[in-house]
């Protein structure tokens, strides 16, 4: 089941709930019992390689070393 995020219209608090897709837009009960109204919000996520730079595809033909395939000794 997916995790959905809901934001309080009154104070902006965000809660996360594990719900089925069929229940994604069903009303959410205020977990603190204060009568707040929650609306589902678009969740975003990011992915990091840990190195701080995006990985790059090999260049220079089909050889993984980056040298033109015609000049690389591994490809001949």
CNS distance restraints for C-alpha pairs under 8 A (distance, minus, plus):
assign (resid   1 and name CA) (resid  18 and name CA) 6.36 0.50 0.50
assign (resid   1 and name CA) (resid  19 and name CA) 5.95 0.50 0.50
assign (resid   1 and name CA) (resid  20 and name CA) 5.33 0.50 0.50
assign (resid   1 and name CA) (resid  21 and name CA) 7.36 0.50 0.50
assign (resid   2 and name CA) (resid  18 and name CA) 5.86 0.50 0.50
assign (resid   2 and name CA) (resid  19 and name CA) 6.12 0.50 0.50
assign (resid   2 and name CA) (resid  20 and name CA) 6.52 0.50 0.50
assign (resid   2 and name CA) (resid  21 and name CA) 7.12 0.50 0.50
assign (resid   3 and name CA) (resid  16 and name CA) 6.36 0.50 0.50
assign (resid   3 and name CA) (resid  17 and name CA) 5.45 0.50 0.50
assign (resid   3 and name CA) (resid  18 and name CA) 4.41 0.50 0.50
assign (resid   3 and name CA) (resid  19 and name CA) 6.33 0.50 0.50
assign (resid   4 and name CA) (resid  16 and name CA) 5.53 0.50 0.50
assign (resid   4 and name CA) (resid  17 and name CA) 5.37 0.50 0.50
assign (resid   4 and name CA) (resid  18 and name CA) 6.38 0.50 0.50
assign (resid   4 and name CA) (resid  19 and name CA) 7.04 0.50 0.50
assign (resid   4 and name CA) (resid  24 and name CA) 7.02 0.50 0.50
assign (resid   4 and name CA) (resid  40 and name CA) 7.05 0.50 0.50
assign (resid   4 and name CA) (resid  41 and name CA) 7.84 0.50 0.50
assign (resid   4 and name CA) (resid  43 and name CA) 7.36 0.50 0.50
assign (resid   5 and name CA) (resid  14 and name CA) 6.57 0.50 0.50
assign (resid   5 and name CA) (resid  15 and name CA) 5.66 0.50 0.50
assign (resid   5 and name CA) (resid  16 and name CA) 4.43 0.50 0.50
assign (resid   5 and name CA) (resid  17 and name CA) 6.46 0.50 0.50
assign (resid   5 and name CA) (resid  40 and name CA) 5.82 0.50 0.50
assign (resid   5 and name CA) (resid  41 and name CA) 5.81 0.50 0.50
assign (resid   5 and name CA) (resid  42 and name CA) 7.36 0.50 0.50
assign (resid   5 and name CA) (resid  43 and name CA) 6.49 0.50 0.50
assign (resid   6 and name CA) (resid  14 and name CA) 5.53 0.50 0.50
assign (resid   6 and name CA) (resid  15 and name CA) 5.33 0.50 0.50
assign (resid   6 and name CA) (resid  16 and name CA) 6.28 0.50 0.50
assign (resid   6 and name CA) (resid  17 and name CA) 7.82 0.50 0.50
assign (resid   6 and name CA) (resid  38 and name CA) 5.64 0.50 0.50
assign (resid   6 and name CA) (resid  39 and name CA) 5.19 0.50 0.50
assign (resid   6 and name CA) (resid  40 and name CA) 4.24 0.50 0.50
assign (resid   6 and name CA) (resid  41 and name CA) 5.56 0.50 0.50
assign (resid   7 and name CA) (resid  12 and name CA) 5.59 0.50 0.50
assign (resid   7 and name CA) (resid  13 and name CA) 5.57 0.50 0.50
assign (resid   7 and name CA) (resid  14 and name CA) 4.41 0.50 0.50
assign (resid   7 and name CA) (resid  15 and name CA) 6.51 0.50 0.50
assign (resid   7 and name CA) (resid  38 and name CA) 5.19 0.50 0.50
assign (resid   7 and name CA) (resid  39 and name CA) 5.45 0.50 0.50
assign (resid   7 and name CA) (resid  40 and name CA) 6.38 0.50 0.50
assign (resid   7 and name CA) (resid  41 and name CA) 6.48 0.50 0.50
assign (resid   8 and name CA) (resid  12 and name CA) 4.75 0.50 0.50
assign (resid   8 and name CA) (resid  13 and name CA) 5.24 0.50 0.50
assign (resid   8 and name CA) (resid  14 and name CA) 6.43 0.50 0.50
assign (resid   8 and name CA) (resid  36 and name CA) 6.35 0.50 0.50
assign (resid   8 and name CA) (resid  37 and name CA) 5.64 0.50 0.50
assign (resid   8 and name CA) (resid  38 and name CA) 4.36 0.50 0.50
assign (resid   8 and name CA) (resid  39 and name CA) 6.58 0.50 0.50
assign (resid   9 and name CA) (resid  36 and name CA) 7.19 0.50 0.50
assign (resid   9 and name CA) (resid  37 and name CA) 5.83 0.50 0.50
assign (resid   9 and name CA) (resid  38 and name CA) 6.02 0.50 0.50
assign (resid   9 and name CA) (resid  39 and name CA) 7.16 0.50 0.50
assign (resid  10 and name CA) (resid  36 and name CA) 6.41 0.50 0.50
assign (resid  10 and name CA) (resid  37 and name CA) 7.12 0.50 0.50
assign (resid  19 and name CA) (resid  23 and name CA) 6.07 0.50 0.50
assign (resid  19 and name CA) (resid  24 and name CA) 6.29 0.50 0.50
assign (resid  20 and name CA) (resid  24 and name CA) 6.39 0.50 0.50
assign (resid  24 and name CA) (resid  40 and name CA) 7.60 0.50 0.50
assign (resid  25 and name CA) (resid  39 and name CA) 7.90 0.50 0.50
assign (resid  25 and name CA) (resid  40 and name CA) 6.68 0.50 0.50
assign (resid  27 and name CA) (resid  38 and name CA) 7.50 0.50 0.50
assign (resid  27 and name CA) (resid  39 and name CA) 7.98 0.50 0.50
assign (resid  28 and name CA) (resid  37 and name CA) 7.43 0.50 0.50
assign (resid  28 and name CA) (resid  38 and name CA) 6.07 0.50 0.50
assign (resid  28 and name CA) (resid  39 and name CA) 7.82 0.50 0.50
assign (resid  29 and name CA) (resid  33 and name CA) 7.64 0.50 0.50
assign (resid  29 and name CA) (resid  35 and name CA) 7.83 0.50 0.50
assign (resid  29 and name CA) (resid  37 and name CA) 7.88 0.50 0.50
assign (resid  29 and name CA) (resid  38 and name CA) 7.90 0.50 0.50
assign (resid  30 and name CA) (resid  34 and name CA) 6.34 0.50 0.50
assign (resid  30 and name CA) (resid  35 and name CA) 5.91 0.50 0.50
assign (resid  30 and name CA) (resid  36 and name CA) 5.77 0.50 0.50
assign (resid  30 and name CA) (resid  37 and name CA) 7.12 0.50 0.50
assign (resid  30 and name CA) (resid  38 and name CA) 7.50 0.50 0.50
assign (resid  48 and name CA) (resid  52 and name CA) 7.38 0.50 0.50
assign (resid  49 and name CA) (resid  53 and name CA) 7.25 0.50 0.50
assign (resid  49 and name CA) (resid  54 and name CA) 6.98 0.50 0.50
assign (resid  49 and name CA) (resid  55 and name CA) 7.79 0.50 0.50
assign (resid  58 and name CA) (resid  63 and name CA) 7.70 0.50 0.50
assign (resid  58 and name CA) (resid  64 and name CA) 5.74 0.50 0.50
assign (resid  58 and name CA) (resid  65 and name CA) 7.28 0.50 0.50
assign (resid  58 and name CA) (resid  66 and name CA) 5.66 0.50 0.50
assign (resid  59 and name CA) (resid  63 and name CA) 7.99 0.50 0.50
assign (resid  59 and name CA) (resid  64 and name CA) 7.67 0.50 0.50
assign (resid  59 and name CA) (resid  66 and name CA) 4.95 0.50 0.50
assign (resid  59 and name CA) (resid  67 and name CA) 7.38 0.50 0.50
assign (resid  59 and name CA) (resid  68 and name CA) 7.99 0.50 0.50
assign (resid  60 and name CA) (resid  66 and name CA) 5.09 0.50 0.50
assign (resid  60 and name CA) (resid  67 and name CA) 5.25 0.50 0.50
assign (resid  60 and name CA) (resid  68 and name CA) 4.46 0.50 0.50
assign (resid  60 and name CA) (resid  69 and name CA) 6.85 0.50 0.50
assign (resid  61 and name CA) (resid  66 and name CA) 7.38 0.50 0.50
assign (resid  61 and name CA) (resid  67 and name CA) 7.30 0.50 0.50
assign (resid  61 and name CA) (resid  68 and name CA) 5.21 0.50 0.50
assign (resid  61 and name CA) (resid  69 and name CA) 5.31 0.50 0.50
assign (resid  62 and name CA) (resid  68 and name CA) 7.41 0.50 0.50
assign (resid  62 and name CA) (resid  69 and name CA) 5.67 0.50 0.50
assign (resid  63 and name CA) (resid  67 and name CA) 6.41 0.50 0.50
assign (resid  63 and name CA) (resid  68 and name CA) 6.76 0.50 0.50
assign (resid  63 and name CA) (resid  69 and name CA) 5.24 0.50 0.50
assign (resid  63 and name CA) (resid  72 and name CA) 7.35 0.50 0.50
assign (resid  63 and name CA) (resid  74 and name CA) 7.85 0.50 0.50
assign (resid  63 and name CA) (resid  75 and name CA) 6.74 0.50 0.50
assign (resid  67 and name CA) (resid  71 and name CA) 6.67 0.50 0.50
assign (resid  67 and name CA) (resid  72 and name CA) 5.92 0.50 0.50
assign (resid  68 and name CA) (resid  72 and name CA) 6.30 0.50 0.50
assign (resid  69 and name CA) (resid  75 and name CA) 5.98 0.50 0.50
assign (resid  70 and name CA) (resid  75 and name CA) 7.20 0.50 0.50
assign (resid  70 and name CA) (resid  76 and name CA) 7.24 0.50 0.50
assign (resid  72 and name CA) (resid  76 and name CA) 6.86 0.50 0.50
